[in-house]
Amino acid sequence: MAVGAGSAADSLSQMSTFVVTGGAGFIGSNLGEKLLTQGHWVRAIDNFSAGRRESLAPFLKDIEPIECDIRLLDTLRSAMSSSASAPASTSSSTSTYV
């Protein structure tokens, strides 16, 4: 099937914001880095239970790292909103912007 105008491939050629869960893990950090090289904005969500902060270090200035547990729905909604560049007010103390 040919890729035509208005396809998913076309929409990805424009700058988009991606939320990568597990952003400090092996797969998440590599995915985030690839999206950055394609000119996209990346919000990397991780609770750092298995992911490593060092995985984000090479491109930390170019992403928005968010330390939180994705099981906290309000925090996840905030991270996925267009205004997540500022810390969200949540009822949980387990979410922080790093």
C-alpha positions in Angstrom: 0.0 0.0 0.0 1.4 3.4 -1.0 1.9 6.1 1.6 -0.3 9.0 0.5 -1.1 12.5 1.7 -2.5 12.7 5.2 -1.1 9.3 6.2 0.5 8.5 9.5 4.0 8.8 7.9 3.2 12.3 6.7 2.0 13.4 10.1 5.2 12.1 11.7 7.3 14.3 9.4 6.1 17.3 11.3 7.3 18.0 14.9 5.1 16.2 17.4 5.2 15.6 21.1 5.7 12.0 22.2 5.2 10.5 25.7 7.6 7.6 26.2 6.8 5.4 29.2 9.8 3.6 30.6 11.8 6.5 29.2 14.9 5.7 31.2 15.0 2.1 30.3 17.0 0.6 27.4 14.2 0.6 24.9 12.5 3.9 26.1 15.8 5.9 26.1 16.7 4.6 22.6 13.2 5.4 21.3 13.4 8.9 22.9 16.8 9.6 21.4 15.6 8.5 17.9 12.5 10.7 18.2 14.8 13.6 19.1 17.0 13.1 16.1 13.8 13.3 14.0 13.0 16.7 15.5 10.3 15.7 17.9 9.7 16.8 21.5 9.9 13.9 24.0 8.4 13.5 27.5 10.2 10.6 29.1 8.1 9.1 32.0 9.8 6.7 34.3 9.7 5.8 38.0 13.3 4.7 37.9 12.6 1.4 39.6 14.5 -0.3 36.7 15.4 2.6 34.4 18.6 4.5 34.9 19.0 8.3 35.1 22.3 7.8 33.3 20.3 6.6 30.2 18.8 10.1 29.9 22.0 12.0 30.6 23.3 12.4 27.0 20.1 14.3 25.9 18.7 15.5 29.2 18.7 19.1 28.0 16.5 18.2 25.0 13.8 16.2 26.7 11.2 16.6 29.4 11.9 13.8 32.0 9.0 13.1 34.4 9.5 10.9 37.4 6.2 9.2 38.2 4.4 5.9 38.4 2.2 5.4 35.3 -0.4 3.8 37.6 -1.3 7.2 39.0 -3.8 8.3 36.4 -3.9 12.0 37.2 -0.1 12.2 36.8 -0.2 10.3 33.6 -3.0 12.6 32.2 -1.0 15.6 33.2 2.2 14.3 31.5 0.2 13.6 28.3 -1.5 17.0 28.2 -0.1 19.8 26.1 0.7 21.9 29.2 2.9 19.3 30.9 6.0 21.4 30.7 5.3 22.8 34.1 5.0 20.5 37.2 1.6 19.1 37.6 -0.3 19.4 40.9 -1.2 15.9 41.9 -2.4 14.4 45.1 0.6 12.0 45.1 4.1 12.8 46.3 5.5 10.2 44.0 5.6 12.3 40.9 8.3 14.9 40.3 9.8 16.6 37.4 13.5 16.0 37.2 
